[in-house]
Amino acid sequence: MGMALPVGGGIGGLVLLLLFSALTGQSPIDIINSSNPDNTTATSGVRDDDPQAEFVSVVLADTEETWTEIFARQGATYLPPTLVLFTDATQSACGVGQSAMGPFYCPSDRQVYLDLSFFRDLETRFGAPGDFAQAYVVAHEVGHHVQTATGVSSRVASSRQSGSEREANALSVRQELQADCYAGVWGHYAARRGLLEPGDAEEGLQAAAAIGDDRLQQQSQGRVAPESFTHGSSEQRVFWLRRGLDSGQVEACDTFAQGSRQTHASAAIS
């Protein structure tokens, strides 16, 4: 089982972990990994004692707590992803990852890649501050790992190859919205464990709205082109994150179902 964030301070309960670290002289990342050797964090150009690196590692450990429980109920074993923290650029099995790309998940090596500078952008550029906003970003990428483990990612990739660019984009939107919903499922379980404070969920919803395709396109090019969406509009992203938060049910996250609300995509996976 993964190590949950300490109860008693919401997502801010990280402070208790850091206090324990100070008393024992152990790095928080080492504490997490000693409790759960399968949950690993690799760094490239990031200090081991970086507070944000420690926070992200704790969130990753808590997502494992949730997904291990969910998979176990289905008689399956959850194998967590590796988190790779980097600065500027890094090599992945999916190619070179750069800071400008934002956080991403590579299904080929089953690793989550994150440049911590994105969190500064999330607050200053996108206007979405707060610990839970950052936690949502991590949980979204873990959602892609869940899609890989359950075969969704491979089916999407296969379907995208046989369709038009517009159909491929529509499938990408459905996949991204499902990852948002899965992030919400984790948030639901985190709240049940007493790890969220009042207002935390709103931080995540604000972050989802801030990085919708329509808002980003309006900011960068002054117009919105829905046919080129790859992640979903602000409204869609908020809808599916909230759906996961409210339900806590993986079954509620079927963005690929025909007629599924708030997807606005015609393509479906066979």
N, C-alpha and C positions, 0 to 999 in steps of 0.2 A: 504494500500500500504506500501511496505517496504521503509526504508530510504536509498536512494542512497548515494554512497560515494560522498563527496563534489567535485564539479567541480572546475578545476583550477590547479590541480597538478597531473593529471593522477591518477594511483593507489596511488601515493604518496600524493594525496589529503587528506589522513588520517591525515596529519599534521594539516589541518584546523580543523578537528574534535577535535584533541587533544588540539589545541589552544582554541577552544570554551569550551572544558572541563576545561581548566585551568582558564578561565575567569569566568565560572559559578560555579566551584567547583564540578561539576557532573562527575561521571565516564562515559567514552565514552560508555561502555556497557549499563549503565543506560539510557543514552540519546537515544540510539538505541531502547531499550526495551520500553521506555516511548512513543516513536513515534510509536512503533509497539509492543504491548503487547503480540501478538501471537508468536513473534520471540524470543525465549528464549535461553539462554546459561547457562549451568550448569558447574560448575568447581569442580575438585577434586584434591587438592594439587597444584592449580594454583592461583597465586595472581590476585585479581580483577583488579589491575592496570598494569598487565603485558602487555607491548606494543604489543607483538605478539597476545595475547589473544584479545586485543582490535581490532587489524587489522583483525583477522579472523572473529570476530563478525560483523565488518563493511562489509566485503565481503559477509558473509552469508545474511545480510540484503539486499545487492544489488542483490544477486541471487533471492531473493524473489520478488524484483521489476520486474525482467525479467519474471519469471515463472508465477507470478500473471497475467501479461499482456498477455502472451501466452495462458494460460488456459482460461482467460476471453474471448478471441477471439473464443474459442471453446464452449463457454457457460458453462464452468466448473469453480469451485472454487479451488484455490491452497491453500493447508494447508501446511505451511513450516515445515521442520524437526526441532527438537531440537538439538543444538550443545552441545556435552559434551566434555569438555577439561579435560584431566587427566594427571597424572604423574605416570609412571611405569606400573600400571595396574588398571583396573576398571571392574566392573560387568555390563554386558549388557544382554538383553533378548536373545542374540545369544551366550551367554557364556562369559567367562572371556576374556577381551581385554587386550593385553599387548603391550608395546612400540615396541617390535620386530616385531609385525604384521604390523606396519604402520597404517595409517588412515583407517577406515572402516565404512561402513554404515550397520546398523542392521534393516532389514525390519520388524522384529517382534515388535520393539518398535518405529520404524521410527525416529531413532536418528543417528546423525553423531558423531563418536568418533575420537578424535584426541589428540595425545600426541605432544605437541609443540616441543619436541626434534627432531621430524621427520624433521622439517624445517632446523635444523642444519645439519642433515644428508643429506638433499637434496642439501645443498650447499657444504659441506666438503667431503662427501662420493661419491655423485653422480654428483658433479660438475654442479649443476643447481641453481645458486643464483638468487635473484631478487624477488621483490614483486609479480609480476604477476605469477612467477613460483609457489609461495605459494598459490596465489589465484586460480590457475588452480587446485591444489590439493583439495581445498575446493569445487570448482565448480564440479569436477568429482564426489565427494561423494554425492553432491546434485543431480547430474545426476542419481545416483542410487535411490534416493528418488523419483524422477520423474518417474522412471521405476516402482517403487512400486505403486505409485498413479495411473498409467495408466494400471496396470495389467501385464506389461512385466515380472516383477520379478517372479510372481507366475507361469506364463506360462513356464518360463525358468526352475524353480525349478521342476515343474511337468515333463517336457521333460527330464531333466537330470536324474531323478530317473528311467526312463524306458530305458535308453541307456547304452552303454558301457562307460568305463572310458574315452576313447579317445573321444567319442561323447560328453560326459559331459564337457570335457575340451574345446572342440570346441565351445560349447554353451556359456561357461563362457567367452571365448575370445570375442565372438560377443557381449555379454552383456557389458563387460568392454569397448570395442571399442565404443559402443553406448554412454556410460557414458562420454567417452572422447569427442565425437561429441557434446553431450549436453553441456559439459563445454565450448566448442567452441561457441555454440549458445549464451550462456551467455556472453562470451567475445565479440561477435559481437555487442550485445546490449549495453554492457558497453562502447565500442568504439563509438557507435552512440551517447551516452550521454556525450561524451567528457572525459571519465574517464581513457582512456589509452594514454600513451605517446609513441612516436616512440621507438621501441625496446621492448615494453612490450610483444607483441605477440610472438616475438622470444624467450623471456624468457620462456614462456609457452611451446613452441615447443621444446625447449632444455630440459625442465623438462620431457616432454612426452618421448623423445628419451632416456633420462637417465634411465628411469624405465621400459624400454621394457624388456620382458622376455628373449630375446636372450642376451641382454647386461648383465642382472643380472646373468643369468646362466653362461655366459662366465667368469664373475668376480668370481663367487662362486665355480664353479666346473670345469672350464677350457674347457667346451664343451657346445654345444647347442643341445637341444632335442626338436624340434618343436612340437612333439606329446604331450608333457607335458605342453605346454604353457597354461596359464589360463587367462592372461591379454592381450596378443598380443605382437608382436615384436616392436622394436623401430620404424621401418618404418610404421607399421600399426597404431601405436598410434599417430605418427605425422600426418599421412594421415587423420585420422578421426577428430583429434582436428582441423586441418587446414580446413577441410571440414565444420565444424560447424562455425568456425571463418569467413570463406569467405561467407557462404550462409546465416547464421542466421535463417535457416529453420529447424524445427524439422523433416520435411518430408525427408530432406537430410540425416538423421541419421539412416536410416533403414538398419542396419548391418545384419539383419536377412533375407533380401530378397535373393531369390535364385540368384546366380551369382553375388552377391554384391561384388564390388571391394574391394581388400585389407582386406578380412576377412580370406580367405584360410581355410574355415571350411565347411565340408559337411553337418553337422547337421542343421536342421531347426526346428522352432517352428510351431507346427500345430495350 
